[in-house]
Amino acid sequence: MKTRVNERTQNLVLAGLLAAFTAIATLLIQIPTPTKGYVNLGDCFVNISGWILGPVYGGAAAGVGSALADMISGYTVYAPATLVIKAGMAAASAVIYTKLSRRFSGFAARIAAAVTAELIMSFGYMAFESVLYGSVAAAVPGIPANLAQGILGAVISVTLFEAVLKRIPFLKEK
């Protein structure tokens, strides 16, 4: 029998594991962009965190793992924004997937959720960089690199989940 304490413990352990996976995927391959950022593989685990753990635990895992990677990589000025943006991405991905999966296939719902999350990322960083640089015009050049990362993150997260993760019995989407 599964109790609330056991479920909370399982969610906390999975959140820690997914935060670590997110940080590692972000650090594993970093392609610097001319706009002072970098393209990485972390977004695939941002979406997956939301789908597996739901908006609260998934958002925490995605935000903490991504912000930790920024701090380790020397992008500490981005860490607070990353924490908020990536947590928001995972939460949005979880909520959108949950709502759409009632009417559409899980695959289609996952694609829509991932695309929405990646748009949140692109425009979230544009908003942050507008404040950081004091100009929207200075932030706009970062959008293409963020969209490229978003496409990569969406494709990999949906593919990885559909091909591997949904077949693991104890990983049930929230």
N, C-alpha and C positions, 0 to 999 in steps of 0.2 A: 504494500500500500504506500502510495506516494503522499507524503505530508508536505505542508507548506514550508516547513523548515528545510526538508530535503530538496524541494524545488528551488528555494532561494539559494541554498548552497550550490546546487548544480548550476544555476544561472550565474552566480558569482564566479565559480570556477571557469565556466565557459567564457564569461566576459574577460577574465584575466588571460585566458588562452587566446581568444580572438584579438585582444589588445596587443599581445605579443606578436601574433601572426601579422597584424596590421603594421606594426612597427618594423618587423623584419621585411615584409614585402615592400614597404616604403623605402627602407634602407638598401635593399638588395640591388636594385637598379635605379640609379638616379641620373637622368639625362638633363643637364643644365639647360635652361632656356635663356635667351638674351634679355629677358625681363626680370632677371634675378631670382627666378624660381627654378623648379625642376619637375620633370615628368617622371612618374614612378608607378609602381604596381599596387600601391596601398589601397586604392579605391575599390579594388575587387573585394577586399576583406571588409571595407566599410559597408558595402551593400550586404554582403553575407552576414555580417554581425547583426544588422537590422532584421534580416529575414529569419535568422535562427533565434535571436534573443528578444525581438520586439523593440519598440521605440526607446524604452528606458535603459535596459541593460545593454542593448545593441548600440544605442547612441553613446553610452558611457565608454564601451569598449573601443568603438571607432574613434571617438574624440581623444581619449587618453593615448591610445596607440599611435595615432597620427601626430599628436602634439609631442609625444616623447621622441618620435623620429625627427621632428623638426629641431628639437633641442639637441639631440645627438649629432645632427648634421650641421649644426652651426646656424640654423635659421631661427634662432630663439625669438626674434622680433615677430615672427609669424606664429609662434606656438599658441598664444591665446586665441588668435583668430582661427587657427586650425582646429583647436579644441571645439570651438563653437560651431564652425562650419561643418566639420566632419561628423560631429554628434547630430547636427541637424539633418545632414544627408542620410545617415543611418535611420534616424527616426522617421523621416519622410518616406524613405524606401520601404520601411516596415509597414507604415500606415497605408501607403498607396497599394502595396502588394496585398495586404489583408483585404482591403475594400474591393480591389479589382478581381481578386481570385474567386470571389463569390459569383462573378458574372462571366469571367473569361478563364481560359486555361491558365495554369500556374506559370507556364512558359511566357505567355503574352503578358501576364500581370507582372512578372519579374522584369521583363524588358521595359515596360512602361515605368515601373518603379525605379529601375536603374537609370534610365534616361533622365527622369525628373531629378533624381539625386545629383546627377552629374551637372545638370543645369544650375542647381543650387550651389554647387561647388564653384562653377565658373563665375557666376554673378556674385557669390559671396566674397571671393577673393578680389574681384573687381571693386566691390564696395570697400573692402578693407584697404586695398592699395590706393583707392581714391583719397581716403582719409590719411593714410601713411605718407603719400607723396603730395598731398594737398591739391590734387587735380584729377578729375575724371580722365582727361586726355592722357595723362601719364599712366593710368591704369589700364586703359583699353587695349594697348598692345599685348597684354598678358592673356587676353581672352582666347586667341587661337591655340596657344600651348595648353591652356586649361581644358579647352574643348577636346584637343587631341588626347590628353590624359583621360578625360571623361569617356571618350569613345572606347579607349583601351580598357578602362575600368569596367564599363558596362558590359562589353563583350566577354571579358574574362570572368567576371562575377557570375553572369548568367550561365556561361558554358561550364564553369567549374561546379556550380550548384546543380545544374541539370545532369551533368555527366557523372558526378561523383557524390556530392554531399547529400543529395536527397535520398540516396540509397542507404545511408547510415541510419540504422533504426532509432538510436536515441537522439538524433538531431531532427527534431520536429519544429517546423516553422511556428512562430508565435503570431 
